[in-house]
Amino acid sequence: MPESTNMTLYWVIYAIWSSIGIIWIISRTLTPTATWAWCGAMIISPPLATLLYYLTAERVPTSAKAERWPSYSRIQNATANGCGAKVTMRNRVTPLHNASNTFAMLIKDLQQAKREINIEYYILSNDKIAQTIFDILCRRARAGVRVRIIYDAIGSWGIKRQHLTKLFRSGVEIRPYGKPMFPYLTQAIHRRNHRRLVIIDAQTIYLGGINVASRYLDGGKQGFWRDEHIKIEGSVAQQAQDMFVADWVKCGGREFIPFQSAGNIRNICPVQIAWAEEGKSRNTIKNLVMEAIASARHHIRICTPYFLPTDDILAALCCAAQAGINVELLVPLTADVKLTGAASESFIRHCARQGVKIYRYRNGFMHSKTITIDDTTTIIGSANLDYRSLRYNMELSAVIYNRAITTNYISRFYADVALSESPNTLPTLNLWQQFKYGLARLLAPIL
């Protein structure tokens, strides 16, 4: 075939693909800015734009009319309508604050499990702490405890088959989430199970930002990993059980009736858990954060390792700062992924110009994911303040409505601030740096 004919065919395919792609994009319910950006991408490279949009497109969930519980706050109503989790009252909350406390207490409780252990983790590693926990799970399974594990197939891509085989032969039931099926690409590759959850005997749950990996104890390339986890005993565990059952079925496991705890916690501590996944609960975490920011009267304190907020979250934070709310943001001094750090820098500088106080943690890597609102509410879990957590991933957070617990986390926040650079230390950028950070920001929705 002559070269001129090949070129003509190429341009015909290019024009048709671009035109159909642009029509497709315009027909979606996107913001004007996003529509222009995706249309431009379709003109530049139709195949790449089509693939990226397919992998990252946000499915708008359809749901029944939201209910309103008069005794609930806006945060509580938004969470209850988002994922169906109502406020539970009889709970005992133990802040753990670091990996040493977390693994020590978790290992003790796993060893004492009598009926059922259900686990979800983004990362299961092959190191010493992982082997210790695997050995305990094998022993408990052989002792008659029902043990189930869901792990993310990409987050835990390096886990050795020998560990999985040992668990399986001991009676542990294991299901991977979102296993890639190359060459077939699906949205599951982009939407990960980012949760960290352990449920023991339907009475005790552990959740937060700590994966099963020794770097949380020994440090990684960035040095000490500063992270948060929490232990909750009580009626909120049943909400976590219900969520786990649904996740288990989605991963190909058989539906089961989870163990029901008798419930013997007398403490009164209101707690909700908020989770996000495909379907009706897709926007639960994002809406929770929005309502939390809007409800603040005096103070908002945020810790996050990756600050790439969606447009509405960014606007809400800046509006709060401009309205006189004291908004403080604690982020790592150095990112573990350079591209993510460059993109974050653009958002951080924008917030600083709007009056948000920025602290950069320099005693290692800040990996905590917490929000405190005034002195009344604490949000802690697996969700980062970035597009991936707010729009795509399966996430899990606990919302604790208790002054004593919130005061505890405020104290930890300022202990970390004492190990951080002064607020709004923003060196002047040259033209190349401004371009670099701005370009990286364009990639925020897919980082």
C-alpha positions as CSV (number, residue, x, y, z in Angstrom):
1,M,0.0,0.0,0.0
2,P,1.5,3.4,-0.9
3,E,2.8,5.6,1.9
4,S,0.4,8.4,1.0
5,T,-2.6,6.0,1.4
6,N,-1.3,4.8,4.8
7,M,-1.1,8.4,5.9
8,T,-4.6,9.2,4.7
9,L,-6.0,6.2,6.5
10,Y,-4.2,7.2,9.7
11,W,-5.7,10.7,9.6
12,V,-9.1,9.4,8.9
13,I,-9.0,7.1,11.9
14,Y,-7.5,9.9,14.0
15,A,-10.3,12.3,13.0
16,I,-13.1,9.8,13.6
17,W,-11.6,8.6,17.0
18,S,-11.1,12.2,18.2
19,S,-14.5,13.3,17.1
20,I,-16.3,10.3,18.8
21,G,-14.1,10.8,21.9
22,I,-14.9,14.5,22.2
23,I,-18.7,13.8,21.8
24,W,-18.4,11.1,24.4
25,I,-16.6,13.4,26.9
26,I,-19.0,16.3,26.3
27,S,-21.9,14.0,27.0
28,R,-20.6,13.1,30.5
29,T,-21.5,15.2,33.6
30,L,-18.1,16.7,34.1
31,T,-17.1,20.2,35.2
32,P,-16.3,22.6,32.3
33,T,-12.6,22.6,33.2
34,A,-12.4,18.8,33.2
35,T,-14.4,18.7,29.9
36,W,-12.0,21.1,28.2
37,A,-9.0,19.1,29.6
38,W,-10.3,15.7,28.4
39,C,-11.3,17.1,25.0
40,G,-7.8,18.5,24.6
41,A,-6.4,15.1,25.5
42,M,-8.6,13.5,22.9
43,I,-7.2,15.8,20.2
44,I,-3.6,15.2,21.3
45,S,-3.7,11.4,21.6
46,P,-7.1,9.7,21.2
47,P,-6.0,6.2,22.2
48,L,-4.2,7.3,25.4
49,A,-7.0,9.7,26.4
50,T,-9.6,6.9,25.9
51,L,-7.6,4.5,28.0
52,L,-7.0,7.0,30.8
53,Y,-10.6,8.1,30.9
54,Y,-11.9,4.5,30.9
55,L,-9.6,3.7,33.9
56,T,-10.3,6.8,35.9
57,A,-13.9,7.7,35.0
58,E,-16.0,8.3,38.1
59,R,-19.3,6.4,38.0
60,V,-22.0,8.6,39.5
61,P,-24.0,6.4,41.9
62,T,-27.8,6.5,41.8
63,S,-29.4,6.4,45.2
64,A,-32.8,6.8,46.8
65,K,-33.7,10.1,48.4
66,A,-31.5,10.7,51.4
67,E,-33.0,10.3,54.9
68,R,-32.6,12.8,57.7
69,W,-32.2,11.8,61.3
70,P,-33.1,14.9,63.4
71,S,-30.8,14.0,66.2
72,Y,-27.8,13.6,63.9
73,S,-25.4,16.3,62.8
74,R,-24.7,17.0,59.1
75,I,-21.6,14.8,59.3
76,Q,-23.5,12.0,60.8
77,N,-26.3,12.2,58.3
78,A,-23.9,12.4,55.4
79,T,-22.1,9.2,56.6
80,A,-25.3,7.3,57.4
81,N,-26.8,8.1,54.0
82,G,-23.5,7.4,52.2
83,C,-22.8,3.9,53.4
84,G,-25.6,3.1,55.7
85,A,-23.5,3.2,58.9
86,K,-25.4,4.9,61.7
87,V,-23.9,6.2,64.9
88,T,-23.1,3.5,67.5
89,M,-22.8,4.5,71.1
90,R,-21.2,1.7,73.2
91,N,-17.6,1.8,72.2
92,R,-14.2,1.9,73.9
93,V,-11.5,3.7,71.8
94,T,-7.8,3.2,72.2
95,P,-5.5,5.6,70.2
96,L,-2.3,3.7,69.3
97,H,-0.4,6.5,67.6
98,N,2.6,4.4,66.2
99,A,3.4,1.0,64.8
100,S,5.1,-0.3,67.9
101,N,1.9,0.1,69.9
102,T,-0.3,-1.1,67.1
103,F,1.5,-4.4,66.3
104,A,2.1,-5.2,70.0
105,M,-1.6,-4.8,70.8
106,L,-2.8,-6.4,67.6
107,I,-0.6,-9.5,68.0
108,K,-1.9,-9.9,71.6
109,D,-5.5,-9.7,70.5
110,L,-5.0,-12.1,67.5
111,Q,-3.4,-14.7,69.8
112,Q,-6.5,-14.5,72.1
113,A,-9.1,-14.7,69.3
114,K,-11.7,-17.4,70.0
115,R,-14.2,-17.5,67.1
116,E,-13.4,-15.4,64.1
117,I,-10.8,-13.1,62.5
118,N,-11.5,-11.1,59.4
119,I,-8.8,-9.1,57.8
120,E,-8.4,-6.6,54.9
121,Y,-5.1,-5.0,54.0
122,Y,-3.7,-3.0,51.1
123,I,-0.1,-4.3,51.7
124,L,0.9,-7.7,53.1
125,S,4.7,-7.9,52.9
126,N,7.2,-10.7,53.3
127,D,9.2,-9.3,56.2
128,K,9.5,-10.2,59.9
129,I,6.4,-8.5,61.2
130,A,4.3,-10.1,58.4
131,Q,5.7,-13.6,59.1
132,T,5.0,-13.2,62.8
133,I,1.3,-12.3,62.1
134,F,1.0,-15.1,59.5
135,D,2.3,-17.6,62.0
136,I,-0.3,-16.5,64.6
137,L,-3.1,-16.7,62.0
138,C,-2.0,-20.2,61.1
139,R,-2.0,-21.3,64.7
140,R,-5.4,-19.8,65.4
141,A,-6.9,-21.4,62.2
142,R,-5.6,-24.8,63.2
143,A,-7.2,-24.2,66.7
144,G,-10.6,-23.8,65.1
145,V,-10.8,-20.0,64.7
146,R,-12.4,-19.0,61.3
147,V,-9.8,-16.8,59.6
148,R,-10.4,-14.8,56.4
149,I,-8.0,-12.5,54.6
150,I,-8.6,-10.0,51.7
151,Y,-5.5,-8.5,50.3
152,D,-5.1,-6.1,47.4
153,A,-3.5,-7.9,44.5
154,I,-1.4,-4.9,43.4
155,G,-0.6,-3.4,46.8
156,S,0.6,-6.8,47.9
157,W,2.0,-7.8,44.5
158,G,5.3,-8.9,46.1
159,I,3.9,-11.4,48.6
160,K,5.5,-14.8,48.2
161,R,3.4,-17.7,47.2
162,Q,4.9,-19.8,50.0
163,H,3.3,-17.5,52.6
164,L,-0.1,-17.8,50.9
165,T,0.3,-21.6,50.6
166,K,1.2,-21.9,54.3
167,L,-1.9,-19.9,55.3
168,F,-4.1,-21.9,53.0
169,R,-2.9,-25.2,54.2
170,S,-3.5,-24.1,57.8
171,G,-7.2,-23.4,57.0
172,V,-7.0,-19.7,56.4
173,E,-9.4,-18.5,53.7
174,I,-7.7,-16.0,51.3
175,R,-9.1,-13.8,48.5
176,P,-7.2,-11.2,46.4
177,Y,-8.9,-8.0,45.4
178,G,-8.6,-6.7,41.9
179,K,-6.2,-9.2,40.4
180,P,-5.0,-7.9,37.1
181,M,-6.0,-10.0,34.1
182,F,-3.6,-9.0,31.3
183,P,-4.0,-8.1,28.5
184,Y,-7.5,-7.2,29.6
185,L,-7.5,-3.8,31.3
186,T,-10.4,-2.9,33.6
187,Q,-11.1,-0.1,36.1
188,A,-10.2,-2.6,38.9
189,I,-6.5,-2.0,38.0
190,H,-7.0,1.7,38.9
191,R,-9.4,1.3,41.8
192,R,-7.6,-0.4,44.7
193,N,-8.7,-1.9,48.0
194,H,-6.7,0.6,50.2
195,R,-8.3,-0.5,53.5
196,R,-6.5,-1.6,56.7
197,L,-8.9,-3.5,58.9
198,V,-8.8,-6.3,61.4
199,I,-12.0,-7.6,63.1
200,I,-11.6,-10.0,66.0
201,D,-14.6,-11.9,67.4
202,A,-17.0,-9.3,66.1
203,Q,-16.0,-7.2,69.1
204,T,-12.7,-5.5,68.4
205,I,-11.5,-3.7,65.2
206,Y,-8.2,-2.2,64.2
207,L,-8.1,0.4,61.5
208,G,-5.9,3.3,60.3
209,G,-2.9,3.8,58.0
210,I,-0.5,1.1,59.0
211,N,0.0,-1.8,56.6
212,V,1.6,-5.2,57.5
213,A,5.2,-4.1,56.8
214,S,8.3,-3.7,59.0
215,R,9.1,-0.3,57.6
216,Y,6.5,1.1,60.0
217,L,8.8,-0.1,62.8
218,D,12.3,0.1,61.3
219,G,11.9,2.9,58.9
220,G,12.2,3.1,55.1
221,K,14.1,5.2,52.6
222,Q,12.6,8.3,54.2
223,G,13.6,7.2,57.7
224,F,11.0,6.9,60.5
225,W,7.4,6.3,59.3
226,R,5.0,8.4,61.4
227,D,1.6,6.8,61.2
228,E,-1.7,6.4,63.1
229,H,-3.8,3.5,63.9
230,I,-6.7,2.9,66.4
231,K,-8.4,0.1,68.3
232,I,-12.1,0.2,68.8
233,E,-14.1,-2.3,70.9
234,G,-17.8,-2.3,70.9
235,S,-20.9,-2.0,68.7
236,V,-19.2,-0.4,65.8
237,A,-17.5,-3.7,65.1
238,Q,-20.7,-5.1,63.7
239,Q,-20.7,-2.3,61.0
240,A,-17.3,-3.4,60.0
241,Q,-18.4,-7.0,59.9
242,D,-21.2,-6.2,57.5
243,M,-18.9,-4.3,55.2
244,F,-16.4,-7.2,55.3
245,V,-19.0,-9.7,54.3
246,A,-19.9,-7.6,51.2
247,D,-16.2,-7.2,50.3
248,W,-15.7,-11.0,50.7
249,V,-18.5,-11.8,48.2
250,K,-17.1,-9.2,45.7
251,C,-13.8,-10.9,45.8
252,G,-15.4,-14.2,44.9
253,G,-15.8,-15.7,48.4
254,R,-19.0,-17.4,49.6
255,E,-21.5,-15.2,51.5
256,F,-21.4,-16.1,55.1
257,I,-23.2,-15.2,58.4
258,P,-20.6,-13.5,60.5
259,F,-20.2,-14.2,64.2
260,Q,-22.4,-11.9,66.4
261,S,-20.8,-10.6,69.5
262,A,-22.9,-10.4,72.7
263,G,-21.6,-6.9,73.3
264,N,-20.3,-6.1,76.8
265,I,-18.8,-2.7,76.4
266,R,-20.4,-0.2,78.8
267,N,-18.4,2.9,77.7
268,I,-20.3,5.6,75.9
269,C,-18.3,6.9,72.9
270,P,-20.2,7.7,69.7
271,V,-18.5,6.2,66.7
272,Q,-19.4,5.8,63.0
273,I,-17.4,4.0,60.4
274,A,-17.4,5.5,56.9
275,W,-16.5,3.4,53.9
276,A,-16.3,4.1,50.1
277,E,-16.5,1.6,47.3
278,E,-18.3,1.2,44.0
279,G,-22.0,2.0,44.0
280,K,-24.1,4.1,46.5
281,S,-21.2,4.6,48.9
282,R,-18.7,5.8,46.3
283,N,-18.6,9.4,47.6
284,T,-19.0,8.7,51.3
285,I,-15.5,9.6,52.3
286,K,-15.4,12.8,50.1
287,N,-18.8,13.9,51.4
288,L,-17.7,13.2,55.0
289,V,-14.6,15.4,54.6
290,M,-16.7,18.2,52.9
291,E,-19.2,18.2,55.8
292,A,-16.4,18.1,58.4
293,I,-14.8,21.2,56.9
294,A,-18.1,22.9,56.6
295,S,-19.0,22.1,60.3
296,A,-15.8,23.6,61.8
297,R,-16.3,26.7,63.9
298,H,-12.8,27.3,65.2
299,H,-10.2,24.8,64.0
300,I,-9.4,22.2,61.4
301,R,-6.2,20.1,61.7
302,I,-5.3,17.7,58.9
303,C,-2.5,15.2,58.6
304,T,-2.0,13.6,55.2
305,P,1.0,12.1,53.3
306,Y,-0.4,13.0,49.9
307,F,-2.2,16.3,49.5
308,L,-3.8,16.3,46.0
309,P,-7.4,17.3,46.9
310,T,-10.3,17.4,44.5
311,D,-11.5,20.8,43.5
312,D,-14.4,20.9,45.9
313,I,-12.2,19.9,48.9
314,L,-9.6,22.4,48.0
315,A,-12.2,25.2,47.7
316,A,-13.8,24.2,51.0
317,L,-10.4,24.4,52.8
318,C,-9.5,27.7,51.4
319,C,-13.0,29.1,52.1
320,A,-12.8,28.0,55.7
321,A,-9.4,29.7,56.0
322,Q,-10.8,32.9,54.4
323,A,-13.7,32.8,56.8
324,G,-11.4,32.9,59.8
325,I,-11.3,29.2,60.7
326,N,-7.8,28.2,61.8
327,V,-6.9,25.6,59.2
328,E,-3.6,23.7,59.7
329,L,-2.1,21.2,57.4
330,L,0.7,18.8,58.2
331,V,2.4,17.1,55.3
332,P,5.8,15.3,54.8
333,L,8.8,17.5,54.1
334,T,9.9,15.0,51.4
335,A,7.5,12.8,49.4
336,D,8.2,9.1,48.9
337,V,7.2,9.5,45.3
338,K,8.8,12.5,43.5
339,L,6.0,13.0,41.0
340,T,3.3,13.0,43.8
341,G,5.4,15.4,45.8
342,A,5.7,17.8,42.9
343,A,2.0,17.7,42.3
344,S,1.3,18.3,46.0
345,E,3.6,21.3,46.1
346,S,1.3,23.2,43.7
347,F,-1.8,22.5,46.0
348,I,0.1,23.3,49.1
349,R,1.3,26.7,47.8
350,H,-2.2,27.5,46.7
351,C,-3.6,26.8,50.2
352,A,-0.8,28.8,51.9
353,R,-1.7,31.8,49.8
354,Q,-5.3,31.5,51.1
355,G,-4.3,31.5,54.7
356,V,-3.9,27.8,55.5
357,K,-1.0,27.1,57.8
358,I,1.4,24.5,56.3
359,Y,3.7,22.4,58.4
360,R,6.3,20.1,56.8
361,Y,7.2,17.1,58.9
362,R,11.0,16.5,58.9
363,N,11.4,13.6,61.4
364,G,11.0,11.0,58.7
365,F,7.9,10.4,56.6
366,M,4.5,11.6,57.7
367,H,2.0,8.9,56.7
368,S,-0.8,9.7,59.2
369,K,-4.3,10.2,57.8
370,T,-6.2,12.2,60.5
371,I,-8.6,15.1,60.7
372,T,-9.7,16.9,63.8
373,I,-12.6,19.4,63.8
374,D,-12.6,21.9,66.7
375,D,-12.3,19.8,69.8
376,T,-15.2,17.5,69.2
377,T,-14.6,15.2,66.2
378,T,-11.8,13.0,65.0
379,I,-11.6,11.2,61.6
380,I,-8.9,8.5,61.2
381,G,-8.5,5.8,58.7
382,S,-6.9,4.7,55.4
383,A,-8.0,7.7,53.2
384,N,-5.5,10.2,52.0
385,L,-6.5,13.7,51.0
386,D,-6.0,12.9,47.3
387,Y,-8.0,12.0,44.2
388,R,-7.2,8.3,44.5
389,S,-8.7,8.0,48.0
390,L,-11.6,10.5,47.5
391,R,-12.8,9.2,44.2
392,Y,-11.4,5.8,43.3
393,N,-10.2,3.5,46.1
394,M,-12.1,1.4,48.6
395,E,-11.4,3.2,51.8
396,L,-12.3,3.0,55.5
397,S,-12.4,5.7,58.2
398,A,-13.7,5.9,61.8
399,V,-15.5,9.1,62.8
400,I,-15.3,9.6,66.6
401,Y,-17.5,12.1,68.3
402,N,-15.7,12.5,71.6
403,R,-13.8,15.4,73.2
404,A,-11.3,13.3,75.2
405,I,-10.3,11.4,72.1
406,T,-10.1,14.5,69.9
407,T,-8.0,16.3,72.6
408,N,-5.6,13.3,72.5
409,Y,-5.2,13.6,68.7
410,I,-4.8,17.3,68.9
411,S,-1.9,16.8,71.4
412,R,-0.3,14.4,68.9
413,F,-0.8,16.8,66.1
414,Y,1.2,19.5,67.9
415,A,3.8,17.0,69.0
416,D,4.4,16.4,65.3
417,V,4.3,20.1,64.5
418,A,7.2,20.5,67.0
419,L,9.2,18.3,64.7
420,S,8.2,20.2,61.5
421,E,9.3,23.2,59.6
422,S,7.7,26.5,60.5
423,P,4.4,27.3,58.9
424,N,4.3,28.4,55.3
425,T,8.0,28.1,54.6
426,L,7.7,28.6,50.9
427,P,11.0,29.3,49.0
428,T,10.6,31.5,45.9
429,L,10.3,29.3,42.8
430,N,11.9,30.0,39.5
431,L,10.0,29.7,36.2
432,W,11.1,26.1,35.6
433,Q,10.0,25.0,39.1
434,Q,6.6,26.7,38.6
435,F,6.1,24.9,35.3
436,K,7.2,21.6,36.8
437,Y,4.8,21.8,39.7
438,G,2.0,23.0,37.5
439,L,2.6,20.2,35.0
440,A,2.6,17.6,37.8
441,R,-0.6,19.0,39.2
442,L,-2.3,18.2,35.9
443,L,-1.7,14.5,36.6
444,A,-3.2,14.7,40.1
445,P,-6.4,12.8,39.2
446,I,-4.4,9.7,38.1
447,L,-1.5,9.7,40.7
